[in-house]
Amino acid sequence: MYAEERLKICNSCEFNLMGDCALCGCVIAAKVQKLEESCPLTPPKWSSGTTLSQAQVINNSVCAPCTKR
């Protein structure tokens, strides 16, 4: 499942600050569940609507649960 794959990536990320993304401020557990979300890095570690193996660069995503950029 995409959320588990994304969470695994985020759990090992240097920008994970106790469950929150230091780059966009989102709660990681909520962000990884939303198919339309993507990692805020450029290039992203994971992208919207894709799994890691299908990753595409998608910029300027908004976390739906908290609406932060």
Buried (B, 14 or more C-beta within 10 A) or exposed (E): EBBEBBBEBBEEBEBBEEEBBEBBBBBBEBBBBBEEBBBBBEEBBBBBEBEEEEBEEBEEBBBBEEEBE
